[in-house]
Structure formats: C-alpha cells, structure tokens
Amino acid sequence: MENDKMIKDIGELQGKLLVFGGCYSNLQALEKLQSIAMDLNIPAANILCSGDVIGYCAQPEATVKMVRDWGIHCILGNVEIQLRDGAADCGCDFVEGGRCNVFSANWYPFAQQKISLESRSWMEKLPDFIRFSYAGQRVLLLHGGYDVTAAYVFASTPWPVKADQLARSESDVILAGHSGLPFSQQQAGQAWLNPGVIGMPANDSTTKVWYMLLETAPNGQLAYSHHCFSYDHVAAAMHMRKAQLPLPYAQTLETGLWDNTEILPKAETLFQGLPLDLHHLGQQVLENPA
C-alpha cells in the first residue's frame, strides 16, 4: 500500500446505500444522480463516491461544490490527489504517449485553473479509503486498488489479485472505481464491486451512465444491484466544446463509445460497443462461503 494513506472508519451503515464514482466534472450527470437519490429517499449519509470527482468534462469547480454541499461520503481519486499536491499531471496511469495521455495535457490544466482554494482545501481533508460495516460485512471503499490509487482492476483481472487485496485490507467487500466499467464479482463469501462511473458512458454505445445500490436482503445478507440512467449529455458535451476541451471526449458523451481502448485488457476491448445488461441481473445476494 502507498505510504501515508488515510482510512476513515464511518462505523455501521443501515438502509439502502447508493455507490458511484467518476463524476469527471460532468455536472449534468451529477445533478441527475442527486435527483435519483432524492426519489429513492436515500440520505447523503448513505451515499458513497469513489473519487475522481474532477476529470474530462467542463465544470470541475461546480461539480466539486455540488459534492461538497451534498454532504455525501467521498474519497480521493488520483485526480484529486494530483490537484491537492499541485502535481503537473493527472496521475491517471495512462499509456505514455497515448491518446488519453495527450488529452490529459488539455483537460487537467483546465481543471487546475478552475478549482478554487476552497475546493483544494476540501480535497486535503478527504480520506484515501472509507471503511464501514454493512449487513454483517466488512466493506472498504477505495479508488482503483488497495496498493496503488490509480491501479486498473477490471472484471477480467484474475480473482486471486482481488482476493489478495481483500485479504490484506481485512475486508469482505471492496467497492472500487477508476476503471470506468461497472462489474460485480463474488467468490467464497467475498466480493469486488465496481459501480462504474457517471461522468462518461461505459463504452457500450449508449449514453447512459452507471451506479450501484446496496441493500440488506430478506435473509440479512448484503445485496447489490447495478443501475444506469440517462441525463442531459447534450448539454455536457456542449459545455466541453465551449471550453475547447478534447473533442473526442465530448463525442464519447454523445455516442457512448470511447475514443480508444488503451487502458483496457483484451477481454474488455472485445466488448466495446455492446450494450451492458447488468441492470437486468436484478438484485444479487452475497453468498455465504461454503
């Protein structure tokens, strides 16, 4: 694990939880998610964000302010760490010289210029991890990986890699972000759950974005479900064009397709353009180990 990581323990949570990540400065998506949470009667104390509030889109300061004012639980993403520390790049661990790396030389300085001192001060207080108990399970919210904030963990990442991080973090369930793609996996009474992100579509040829709900099943076990929603992506893309941010990212908001798959393993690359059906799985229950 990287040195000097801060873990915040928020105790036991009860009731329905909403988990999301990757706002990416997409204010329109965040506004829609807040309205969904209100419709579901989920209070701010039961909402968790896995970081990267700031990113590719055009309204970084307004997005941070909304998260701050909402009062939800939030951890540091790699972008917040870099902005907090005054670093020269986003720390996204993109391919050196790749398209995402080149694009970040545009949107990251833009975010640096727009973020207020008040928002930077807020970032300085954010933890790297949030720990809590829920439905009898030890749950850890992290950004990318337990050891490296900007680590990419996908559905195709071998389970032993995930199991090792679950074991060393002394967790039954890890809620993660960063990779941009929603997925959920469980084995032997443990689970790695990624709600996806709300700031960009999931490379599935739709403009919808993703979040996750956690609930307690009738048998008392932890249950989880994936959900997607539409929002005013046209307005979000328009703001990006006005700000002269990378056009391919604005087009991704409109097409649902990523400009490139540089960060993706082969397995995830093969699914580009195929609509995800995770929400059709309904509620899944964490099974007791055999």
N, C-alpha and C positions, 0 to 999 in steps of 0.2 A: 504494500500500500504506500502511496506517495506520502512524504513526510508532512506533519502538521495538519492532518485532516481533522476537521471538526465534525463530531457526531452529536446531533441534538436528539434527545430522547423525549418524546411527547406523551409517553405513557400509553394507556389503553384507549382505543377509539371504539365507538359503538355507532350503530346506524349505518346507513348507506354512505359509501365513500366514492368520490369521483377523482380519478387519477389521469393526469395528462402531462404533456411536455412539449418542448419545441414551439413556443409561440413565434419565434423568429421575427419579431417586430410586426407581426400581422395583427393589427388592431381589430380588424373586422372579424376575424376568426375568434379572437378572444371575447369580443362583445357577444357574439352568438353563443359561445360556450357558457358565458355567465348567465345568459337568458335561459339556457337549458338547465343549468344548475338551479336557478330560481324555480323553474317549472317543476323540477323534481324535489323541491324543498330540501335541498342539500345545503347546509350552512357552510360558511367559509372554513370553520374548524374541521370540516370533514372533506376538504378539497386539498389535493397534493399535486404540486408541479415539480417535474424532474429537471428543471433548468433549461438553459438556452432560451430565456425569455426574449433575448435580443438575437437578431440574425439577419437574414437576407432581405427582408421587406423594409418598407419605407417609414415606419412610425415607431422607432425604438423608444423614444422618451415617453410617448403617450402609452405605449404598451407596458413599460415598466411601471409607470404611475398607476395604471389600472390594476396591475397585480398587487402593488403596494397597498392601494386604497381598499382593495377587495379583502385583504387580510388573510389570505389563504396561506397554507404551508408551502414553502418553496426552498429548493436547494440551489447551489451553484452549478451552472453548466460551465463548460470550458470557456464559452464566450464571456460570461460574467467574470470568471477568474482573470481572463486576459485584460478586460476593461478595468477591473478593480486594480490590477497590478500595473497598469499603464504599458502593457506589452504592445509590441509592434504588429502582431498578427493575431488571428482569432483562435489559434491553438486547436483547430478542428482535426488535426492529423490527416489532412488531405494529401493526396499523391503530389509529391514535389513536382512542380511544373505542369500539373494537370489543370483542367479547366476550372474545377472548383477552387483550386489554389489561386489561379489568376483572378477569378471573380471576387475572391475574398479581399483582394487588394483594392477593390472598389467599395463593397458594402461595409467592410469593417472600419475603415477610416471615416466613412459617413456616420456610422453609429458612434464612433469616438467623439465626433464633433457635436452630435445631437444630445448625448447623455449629460444630464445635469449633475452638479456636485451632490445634490440631494440623492439622486439615484445611485451614484457611486458609493455614497455613504451607506445606503441600504444594502448594496452588494457586499460591503465589508462585513456586514453582520450575518450574512447568510451562511448556513452550515453546508458542509460537503455531503453529509448524509443525514437522513432523518430515520430514527428507529421508533417503532411502536409495536404494540401487541394488538391483535385483532382476531376475533373468533378462535382464541386459543393459540394463535400462531405468532411467531416472532417475525416481524416484517421490517425490511430495510429498503428505504428509497434511496437510490443512487442515480448518477447521471449516465455514465457509459459502462464502466467496470469498477470493481472494488479496488483494484490496484491503480488503474490509470483512468482519470476522469474522461478522457476523450477516446477510450477504447470502444471499438465497434463489436457488439455482440448481436448476432443475428439468430434466426431460427435454425439456420444450418450450422451454427457454431456447435461443435461437439458438446454433448451433455456433460462429460467429465470436466470441461472448462467451467461450466456454470456450477456444477456440484462443488468444485473446489472453492469457488468464491462464496457460495452459500455456507460451506463448512467453516471457512476461515473468518467469515463475518458473523458466525454464530446466528444464522438466520434460517427460517423455514421457507420464507418467501422473499424474493427480491423483486422490487418494482424498478424498472430501468427505462432509460430513454436513449437519446443520442443517435441511434441508427436510422431513425426516420420511418421505420416499418413496424407495424403492430404485429405481435405474435404472443402466444402463450404456450408454455410447455411445463409439464409436471412429471415427476418421477419419484417413486419411493417416498411420498408424502412431502416433497419439496416442489417449489415452483419458481420459474423465472417468467415474469410477466412484463411485457412491454406494451403500453397503450398506444404507441405510435406518437405522432406529433399533430398539432393543429395548424402550424404555420405553413406547411407545404403538403400537397397530396402525397399519397403513398405509392407513386409510380405505377398506378393501376388504371390509367386512362379515364379516371373520374376526378372531378374537382372536390370531392368530399374529403374530409379530414377526420381523424380518429381520436377517441379517448376510451377510458375503461371505467367500469363500475365494479366495486367490491361490495358484497353483501354477506350476511350470515344466512346460510341455508337452513331449512327447517330442522335438519339433523344437527345443527350447531356448527357445522364446518364452514370454512371460508369458501365463498363462491365468487366467481368473476365472470364478466361478460364484456365483449368488445362492442363499441358503438361508433357510428360515423354520422356526420351531419354536413349539410350544405350551408354556405354563408355567402356574403356578398364578395365573391372572389374577383368580380369585375372591378369593384372599387379598389380592392387591394392592389390589383395589377395596375390600375390607373395611377395610383399614388407612386408606385415604383417607377413607372415611365416618367412621371413628372419630376421625380428626384434623380433621374438618369442613372438608376441602378441597373445592374446587369439584366439585359432584355431576356436572356434565356430563363431566368428565374421568374420573371413576370409571365412569360409564356407557359411555364410549368403550372402556375396557378390556374391558367385558362384551359390547359389540355390534360392535366393530370399525369403528364409524363415528365420524368426527369430529363435534363439536358444530357446527362451522361451517367454511367454506372461505375465510375472509377472506384468507389468505396465498397461496392457490393461483391460478395463471393459469387462464384459461378451459379450456384443454386438460385440465389435471389435474382440474379440478372436474367435468368430464363423466364421468370415470372413477370418481366416488365410488360406493362400494357394489359395485363389480365386483371379484371375486377376482383377484389378481395371479397370473400364471403364469410368473414369471421363473425359478423353480426348474426348470421343465420345459425351459428352454432348454439346461440342462446346462452343460458347460464350454465357454467361448468363448475363443478364442485371439486375442491382439493381432496383427493382420496387419502385415506389413512395408509401408512406404509404396511405392506403385507407382513 
